[in-house]
């Protein structure tokens, strides 16, 4: 179990490292996502063939998953662009709002009742964002991009929860990477033409770009995802979700180590970020507590009904004897 938890934290560290790689890679964000999804698609195809998984699903399912891939492409473009127009710390602070978006959108999408603590924590996150905006207004563009990226991440996470009930996890990711690749293939000419009047790619990746993109696609995407799925067999969903919430923390610490960002950020930024991270980290604990409370109420209700049923049977037997 210790080895499993070490692996889980290592995977979360890799996911936090993606923003660092986005800063290190010099090509534009749209082209970065294009190459990342291309390499990831090929890597996942090889993995599926090696595992002898069936990649064929119904046409309607493929269409829905490919469209989700479009959302993933937009999410990644905004994510990497946010880290570049501001910095990694601001990007990850905005991405930490994904829990807020999920708490709002999941009840709507799945027809569930909104929880009181989700509303309260949502307000806490908004307070944290206000503090960050107040002290780091020069990074407002990057923070807005990161918050929008978190919104898209929340949408496709909810969608993936539905897909996972029907299809293999690797098959879902494979088609999503294809959808993201196709979306960026269309987006790049339109984006470049709007910016510079040219339809072609702006910059050819250099050797270091290819090196970092291979790490991003094969290590941070294909490897990390495959290990995460394997760990789900032995670690509870609660423990995994709680650990994944540490991604912004790891990412900000890595940004301090790689780019010395603590010298460019005010204390107000870190105070606002701590408020957001507090809400993110306390959410799983409150959710678990609420589930246990509801289960206790359900057990009491069942026991009460059982007692009432037993009393009714005894009364009926007594009446028959009388």
N, C-alpha and C positions, 0 to 999 in steps of 0.2 A: 504493500500500500504506500509506503514511503516513496518508493521509486515512481509509482504512478503520480503522486502529488508533485514530485520534483519535475516530472515530464510535463504535467499540466501547467505549472508555473513557467517552465521554459517556453511552452507554446504561447502563453499570454505575453511573455517577454518578446517573442518574435513578432507577434501582432503589434505590440507597442513600437517595435523597431521599424515598422513599415513607413511611418512618417519621417524617420531619419533617412531611410533610403530614398524617399521622395525628394528630400532636400539635396542629397548627394548626386542624384541623377540629373544631368544637365538638360536633357531634351524637354520640350513642352509637356504639360500634364496630359493632354489628349493623346499624344504620341506614346507617352509612358504607359498609359492604360492600354493602348493598342498592342504594344509589344508584350506587356504583362499578361493580358488575356490570351494572346496567341500562344505564348510559351506554356501558360497554365493549361490551355485546352489540349495541347499536344502531350503534356505531361500526364494529364488525367486520362486521356485516351490510352496511353501506354499502360497506366496503372490498371484501368478497367480491363484491358486485354490480358494483362498479367494475372489478374484475379479471376478471369473468365466470367466477368459479369455481363449480363445482357443489357446493352445500351439502347435497345429499341423499345419505345413506349408509344402510346397512341398519339395521333396527330394533334388532337386538341391539347393534350398534356404538353407536348413539345412546344406548341405555340405559346402557351401560358408561361412556361419556364423561360423560353427565349425572351419574352417581354420583360420578365423579372430581371434577366441579364442586362437589359437596357437600363433599368433603374440602378443596377450595380455599377454599370459603366459611369453613369452620371454621378453616383455617390463617390466613386474613386477619383474622378476628375476634380470634383469640388474639394475632396479631401486633400489631394496633393497640391492643388492650387492654393488652398487655404494656408498650408504650411509654407508656401513660397512667398505669398504676398504679405504674410505676417511672420510667424515663426512656429516651430513645432509645438511649443507649450500652449500657445493660443489655440492652435488647431485642435489639440487633444482636449483642452478645456471645453471647447464647443462640442466635440464629439461625445463628451460625457453626458450630454443631454439626451442621448438616444433612449435611456430608460424613461425619461419624462415623456417623450413622444410615444413610446410603446404603451405606457400606462394610460394615455389618452386614446390611442387608436385601437388597441387590442379589444377593449370592451365593445367598441363600435363595430369592428370587423367580425367578432365572434359572438356578438349578442350577449356579452357578459355584463354583470352589474359592476358599476364603478365603485372602487374601494375608497373609503375615507382617507386612508393613509397615502394612497396614490395622489389624491388631490393635494394633501398637505405637502408631500415631498415635491410635487410639481411646483408649488408656490415657493418652496425653499430653493429649488433649482433656478427659478426666475429671479429670486433675490441674488443668488450667486452670479448670474449673468449680468444683473444690473451693476453689481460691484465691479466686475471685470470691465464692463463698458465704461463705467465712470472713471476708472483709473488708467485704462489702456485704450482710450478712444482712437488713437492713431492706428490701432489694429482692428477697427470695426469691420472693415471689408473681409478680412480673413476670418473673423469670428462669425460673421453672418454666413459665409460659405460653409464653415464647419458645422454650424447649427442646421443648415439645410442638408448637408451631407448626412448628419445624424438622423434627420427626418426620413430621408430615403432609406437609410440602413434599417430603421424601425419598420418601414413599410415592407421591405423585402424579407425581413426576418419573420414577420407575421405570416407573409405569403409562404415562406419556406416551411413554416410549421404545418401548414395544410398539405404542401407537397410531400413532406416526409411521411405522411400517413399512407401515401399511395406508391411512392417510388423510392428506389435506393438513393442514399445520400450522395454517393459519388456520381451517379447518373444525373441527379439534379444539378450538382455543381458543374459537371461537364457541359450540359446544355446551357447553363447560365453563363459560363465563360465564353461559349460560342456566341450567345446573344450579345454579351458585352463587347466581344471582338467586332462583330458586325456593326454594332451601334457606333463604336469609335471609328470604324472604317468609313462610315457615312459622315460622322461628325467632323472628322479632321479636315476634309476638303472644304466643307461649308465654313468651319471656324477659321481656317487659314485664309480663305478668300475674303471673309469679312474683315479680318485683321490686316492682311497685307496685300490682298488682291491676287494671291497665288493659290493654286489648288494643291500643290505638292507639299511634301513634308518640309518643315522648316530646317531641321537639323538631323544629320545622320548620327546615330549613336556612336560614341567612341568606345574604346576598349573598356574603360572603367564603367561606362553606362551599361554595356552588355553584361559585365560581371555583376553589377548591382541588380540589374533586372533579372538575371538568372536566380540570384538569391531571393529576390522578391517573389518571383513566380513559383519556383520549385520548392524553396525552403519555407517561405512565409505563407504560401498558399497551398500547394499540393501536399507537402510533407506535414505541415501543421494541421491541416484539415483531416488528413487520414489518421494521424495519431489521436486527434481529438475525438473522432468517431470511435476509435478503438477504446479509448479511456471511458467513454460513456457506458461501456459494458460493465465497468467495475466501480465507477465513482458516481455518486448520486447527482441528479440534475441540479439540485440546490448547491452542492459544493462546486460544481463546474461554473454555474452562473455567478456565484459569489467571487470566484477566482478571476473570471473574465472581467469583472468590474474593476479589477486592478490594472487593466490595460492602460488607461490614461496616466495612472500613477507611475508605472514603469516607463511609459513613453516620455513623460516630463523629466524623470530622473535621467533617462538616456540623453535627452536634449541638453540638459545641464552638463552632462559629461562630454558630449560630442561638440556642442556649439557654445558652451559657456553662457547659456541664455539667462542665467540668474543675475548676470551683471547688467542686462538690458531691461529686466522686468521690475516693476515696482512691488512693494509689499502688498499693495491693494490687489494686484493681480493674484498673488498667491492666496490671499485671504478669500477672494471670490471663488478661486478654484477649489479651496478646501471646503467651502460651503457646498459647492456642486458635488464634490467627491463624497462628502458626508451623506448627502441624499442618496447617491448612487450605491454606496456601500451598506447603508442601513436598510435599503429597500428589500433585499432578499430576506433579511432577518425578520422584518415586519410581516412579509408575505408568509413566511413559514409559521410565525406565531399565529397569524389569522387563520391559516389552514388548520392548525391544531385546535384552535378555539372552535371553529366550525365543526370539526370532526367530533369534539366532545359534546357539542350541542346535538349533533345528529345521533350520537350514541344514547344520550339521555332521552331523546325523542323516541328512539326505537325501544328502549327499555320501558318507557312510560306506556307506549302503545301495547307492548307485550304484556305488561301488568294489567292494563285495562282489559285486554282480550282474555287473559286468564281469569280475571274477576268475573267477567261476563259469562264465561263458560261455567264457572262454579255456581253462579247465581242461577243459570239456566238449569243445571243439574238438580239443584236444590228445589227449584220450582217444579221440575218433573217428578221428584220424589214426593213433594208435598201434594 
